[in-house]
Amino acid sequence: MNVIKVALVQQSCGTDKGSNLSKSIARIREAAGKGANIAVLQELHSGPYFCQSEDTGNFDMAETVPGPSTELLGSVARECGIVLVASIFEKRAPGLYHNTAVVFEKDGTIAGTYRKMHIPDDPAYYEKFYFTPGDLGFNPVTTSAGRLGVLVCWDQWYPEAARLMALAGAQVLVYPTAIGWDPMDSEEEKQRQLDAWITIQRSHAVANGIPVVSANRVGFEPAPSTVDNGIQFWGNSFVAGSQGEFLGRACTDREELVIAEIDLRRSEEVRRIWPFLRDRRIDAYHDLVKRYRD
């Protein structure tokens, strides 16, 4: 398949899991009706972003893979004949949990999984309390709509992750995401953060010569305590082409379905004129495996 149509589901999330999933499924069906080959859901789309606090009770929301949510979403992928990227709070074993992306083939089977590798621990993003770093490496998932280099949220800030996916043959980089502003930040600070988030991901498209797909949540989610100010998720889900150009982009403040067409053949054309992979000095990069060059 040379030309694919990808759909990004940008939605707000409440505390009712069934309602959140119903909203996602309605959008997946809408995307399929508009001819999409791939639908991408945002990070942890079945509930609120619970990592704003450290609460052992939140582990009760996790489930196995395969499990109830993958059974449901797999059936929707099969019904719609669409490749689907979903995000699961995975319970791997007692006391062992991951932030996991699951890729469904259009027949509803699980084509592959990716466990989030980079785990943040910042104010209102206390993910290290919940998630064990991934151990599946940076391996694209082969689907009927192409080889998808699926990464998750905080991974999007790391050029190494994008490059390793590209070197393994990924045709598209896919980022389910949950990121937003502290409502108390100044408008100038908010704009700087949003611009940085968009710029770093577009740079992965440019540096690797492949498209980037990023699906973010939207809406305000209050913090469970008075310690933090909650998060205003900034939306702006987007699709960028092989030179970083916007192919589709959502708004900042409402739910939206973004559908964009990607011509996978452009990567070959772009890499011929910008042969970054050819000119890499792999003989001189050994210090990249160090934490810091003292």
C-alpha positions as CSV (number, residue, x, y, z in Angstrom):
1,M,0.0,0.0,0.0
2,N,1.7,3.2,-1.2
3,V,-0.9,5.8,0.0
4,I,-2.6,5.5,3.4
5,K,-5.2,7.5,5.2
6,V,-4.6,8.0,8.9
7,A,-7.1,9.2,11.5
8,L,-6.2,10.8,14.9
9,V,-8.8,10.6,17.6
10,Q,-8.4,13.7,19.9
11,Q,-10.8,13.5,22.8
12,S,-11.4,14.5,26.4
13,C,-11.7,11.8,29.1
14,G,-13.9,11.5,32.2
15,T,-13.9,9.0,35.0
16,D,-16.3,6.6,33.3
17,K,-14.3,4.0,31.3
18,G,-17.3,2.8,29.3
19,S,-18.2,6.3,28.2
20,N,-14.6,7.0,27.2
21,L,-14.3,3.8,25.2
22,S,-17.7,4.4,23.6
23,K,-16.6,7.9,22.4
24,S,-13.3,6.4,21.0
25,I,-15.2,3.6,19.2
26,A,-17.6,6.1,17.6
27,R,-14.7,8.0,16.2
28,I,-13.0,4.9,14.9
29,R,-16.2,4.0,13.1
30,E,-16.4,7.6,11.7
31,A,-12.8,7.3,10.5
32,A,-13.4,4.0,8.8
33,G,-16.5,5.5,7.1
34,K,-14.3,8.2,5.7
35,G,-11.8,5.7,4.3
36,A,-9.1,5.7,6.9
37,N,-6.7,2.8,6.9
38,I,-5.3,3.5,10.4
39,A,-6.8,5.0,13.5
40,V,-4.7,6.2,16.4
41,L,-6.0,6.8,19.9
42,Q,-4.3,9.0,22.4
43,E,-2.3,7.8,25.4
44,L,-4.3,6.1,28.2
45,H,-7.6,7.0,26.3
46,S,-10.0,4.9,28.4
47,G,-9.8,7.1,31.5
48,P,-8.4,10.3,33.1
49,Y,-4.7,10.9,33.2
50,F,-4.3,9.3,36.7
51,C,-0.6,10.0,36.9
52,Q,-1.2,13.4,38.4
53,S,-0.9,11.8,41.8
54,E,0.7,8.7,43.4
55,D,-2.1,6.5,44.5
56,T,-1.8,2.7,44.8
57,G,-5.6,2.4,44.2
58,N,-5.0,3.4,40.6
59,F,-3.3,0.1,39.9
60,D,-6.8,-1.4,40.0
61,M,-7.4,0.2,36.6
62,A,-4.7,-1.9,34.9
63,E,-5.5,-5.0,32.8
64,T,-3.7,-7.7,31.0
65,V,-2.8,-7.8,27.3
66,P,-4.8,-9.6,25.9
67,G,-7.6,-8.5,28.2
68,P,-11.1,-6.9,28.2
69,S,-10.1,-3.7,26.4
70,T,-8.0,-5.5,23.7
71,E,-10.9,-7.9,23.1
72,L,-13.3,-5.0,22.6
73,L,-11.0,-2.8,20.5
74,G,-9.9,-5.8,18.4
75,S,-13.5,-6.5,17.6
76,V,-14.0,-2.9,16.5
77,A,-10.9,-3.0,14.3
78,R,-12.3,-6.2,12.7
79,E,-15.7,-4.7,12.3
80,C,-14.3,-1.5,10.6
81,G,-11.5,-3.2,8.7
82,I,-9.0,-0.7,10.1
83,V,-5.6,-0.9,11.6
84,L,-5.9,0.5,15.2
85,V,-3.3,1.8,17.6
86,A,-4.6,1.9,21.2
87,S,-3.0,2.6,24.6
88,I,-3.4,0.3,27.6
89,F,-2.4,0.5,31.3
90,E,-0.9,-3.1,31.2
91,K,-0.8,-5.4,34.2
92,R,2.0,-7.8,33.4
93,A,2.3,-9.5,36.8
94,P,1.5,-8.6,40.4
95,G,3.3,-5.3,41.1
96,L,4.6,-5.1,37.5
97,Y,2.9,-2.6,35.2
98,H,3.6,-1.0,31.8
99,N,2.3,1.9,29.7
100,T,1.7,-0.2,26.5
101,A,0.6,0.6,23.0
102,V,-1.2,-2.2,21.2
103,V,-1.5,-2.4,17.5
104,F,-4.4,-4.3,16.0
105,E,-4.5,-5.6,12.4
106,K,-7.7,-4.9,10.4
107,D,-8.8,-8.4,11.1
108,G,-8.8,-7.7,14.8
109,T,-5.8,-9.7,15.8
110,I,-2.9,-8.1,17.8
111,A,-0.2,-7.3,15.3
112,G,2.3,-6.1,17.9
113,T,2.9,-4.2,21.1
114,Y,5.2,-1.5,22.4
115,R,6.0,-0.7,26.0
116,K,6.8,2.9,26.7
117,M,10.6,3.1,27.2
118,H,11.1,6.6,28.6
119,I,9.2,7.2,31.8
120,P,8.8,10.8,33.1
121,D,8.7,11.9,36.8
122,D,7.7,15.5,36.8
123,P,5.2,17.6,38.7
124,A,1.7,16.3,37.7
125,Y,3.3,13.5,35.6
126,Y,4.3,10.9,38.2
127,E,4.7,8.0,35.8
128,K,7.6,6.3,37.4
129,F,5.4,5.4,40.3
130,Y,3.2,3.4,38.0
131,F,5.1,2.2,34.9
132,T,8.1,-0.1,34.6
133,P,10.3,1.0,31.6
134,G,9.6,-1.0,28.5
135,D,11.7,-4.0,27.6
136,L,10.5,-4.7,24.0
137,G,13.0,-2.4,22.4
138,F,12.4,-0.1,19.4
139,N,10.9,-2.4,16.8
140,P,8.3,-1.4,14.2
141,V,5.0,-3.3,14.0
142,T,4.3,-4.7,10.5
143,T,0.6,-4.1,9.4
144,S,-1.4,-4.2,6.2
145,A,-1.1,-0.4,6.2
146,G,2.7,-0.2,6.6
147,R,5.4,-0.7,9.2
148,L,4.5,1.5,12.2
149,G,7.2,2.8,14.6
150,V,5.0,3.2,17.6
151,L,6.3,5.2,20.5
152,V,4.5,6.8,23.5
153,C,4.4,10.4,24.7
154,W,7.6,11.1,26.6
155,D,9.4,9.0,24.0
156,Q,8.7,11.8,21.5
157,W,11.4,14.0,23.0
158,Y,14.2,11.5,22.3
159,P,15.7,11.6,18.8
160,E,17.4,8.2,19.6
161,A,14.1,6.5,19.8
162,A,12.9,7.9,16.5
163,R,16.2,7.1,14.8
164,L,16.2,3.5,16.0
165,M,12.7,2.9,14.8
166,A,13.7,4.4,11.4
167,L,16.8,2.3,11.2
168,A,14.6,-0.8,11.8
169,G,12.5,0.1,8.8
170,A,9.6,2.1,10.3
171,Q,7.6,3.8,7.5
172,V,5.7,6.1,9.9
173,L,6.4,7.2,13.5
174,V,3.2,7.1,15.7
175,Y,3.0,8.8,19.1
176,P,-0.1,8.3,21.3
177,T,0.3,11.3,23.7
178,A,-1.1,12.9,26.9
179,I,0.5,16.3,27.4
180,G,-0.8,19.7,28.4
181,W,-0.2,22.9,30.3
182,D,-0.2,23.9,34.0
183,P,-3.2,26.3,33.9
184,M,-1.1,28.7,36.1
185,D,1.6,29.1,33.4
186,S,1.8,32.4,31.5
187,E,0.5,32.5,28.0
188,E,4.1,33.0,26.8
189,E,5.3,29.9,28.6
190,K,2.4,27.9,27.2
191,Q,3.2,28.9,23.7
192,R,6.9,28.0,24.2
193,Q,6.0,24.5,25.4
194,L,3.6,23.9,22.6
195,D,6.0,25.1,20.0
196,A,8.8,22.9,21.4
197,W,6.5,19.8,21.4
198,I,5.5,20.3,17.8
199,T,9.1,21.2,16.7
200,I,10.8,18.2,18.2
201,Q,8.4,15.8,16.5
202,R,8.5,17.5,13.1
203,S,12.3,17.3,13.5
204,H,12.1,13.5,13.8
205,A,10.2,13.5,10.5
206,V,12.9,15.7,8.9
207,A,15.9,13.8,10.3
208,N,14.6,10.4,9.4
209,G,12.7,11.2,6.2
210,I,9.5,9.6,7.3
211,P,6.0,10.9,8.4
212,V,5.1,11.5,12.0
213,V,1.6,11.0,13.5
214,S,0.9,12.4,17.0
215,A,-2.5,12.0,18.8
216,N,-2.9,14.0,22.0
217,R,-5.8,14.4,24.4
218,V,-7.7,17.6,25.0
219,G,-9.6,19.2,27.9
220,F,-9.0,20.1,31.5
221,E,-8.5,17.4,34.1
222,P,-8.3,18.5,37.7
223,A,-5.6,17.1,40.0
224,P,-6.9,14.7,42.7
225,S,-5.3,16.8,45.4
226,T,-4.7,20.5,46.1
227,V,-0.9,20.1,45.6
228,D,-1.1,20.6,41.8
229,N,-3.2,22.7,39.5
230,G,-4.5,20.1,37.2
231,I,-3.6,19.8,33.5
232,Q,-5.1,21.6,30.5
233,F,-4.4,19.1,27.7
234,W,-3.5,21.1,24.7
235,G,-4.7,18.9,21.8
236,N,-3.0,20.0,18.6
237,S,-2.8,16.4,17.3
238,F,-1.1,16.4,13.9
239,V,0.3,14.5,11.0
240,A,3.6,15.7,9.4
241,G,5.1,14.6,6.2
242,S,8.7,13.4,5.4
243,Q,10.0,17.0,5.4
244,G,8.1,18.0,8.5
245,E,5.3,19.7,6.6
246,F,1.8,19.6,8.2
247,L,-0.6,17.3,6.5
248,G,-3.3,17.6,9.1
249,R,-3.6,19.4,12.5
250,A,-6.3,19.6,15.2
251,C,-7.2,22.6,17.3
252,T,-6.2,23.3,20.9
253,D,-9.5,23.3,22.8
254,R,-12.0,20.7,21.5
255,E,-12.5,17.1,20.5
256,E,-11.7,16.5,16.9
257,L,-11.1,13.7,14.3
258,V,-8.1,14.5,12.1
259,I,-7.8,12.6,8.9
260,A,-4.7,13.0,6.6
261,E,-3.4,11.2,3.5
262,I,0.2,10.0,3.6
263,D,2.1,8.9,0.4
264,L,4.7,6.5,1.7
265,R,6.6,6.8,-1.5
266,R,7.7,10.3,-0.6
267,S,10.2,8.9,1.9
268,E,12.3,7.4,-0.8
269,E,12.2,10.7,-2.8
270,V,13.1,12.8,0.3
271,R,15.9,10.5,1.4
272,R,17.5,10.7,-2.1
273,I,17.9,14.5,-1.8
274,W,18.5,14.6,2.0
275,P,20.5,11.4,2.5
276,F,21.0,11.7,6.3
277,L,21.1,8.0,6.8
278,R,23.9,7.6,4.2
279,D,26.0,10.3,5.7
280,R,25.8,9.2,9.3
281,R,29.3,8.8,10.9
282,I,28.4,5.5,12.7
283,D,32.2,5.0,13.4
284,A,32.3,8.2,15.6
285,Y,29.1,8.0,17.6
286,H,30.2,5.5,20.4
287,D,30.0,8.2,23.1
288,L,26.2,8.3,22.6
289,V,25.9,5.3,24.9
290,K,27.3,7.4,27.8
291,R,25.1,9.3,30.1
292,Y,27.3,12.3,29.8
293,R,30.8,13.1,28.5
294,D,32.7,14.3,31.6
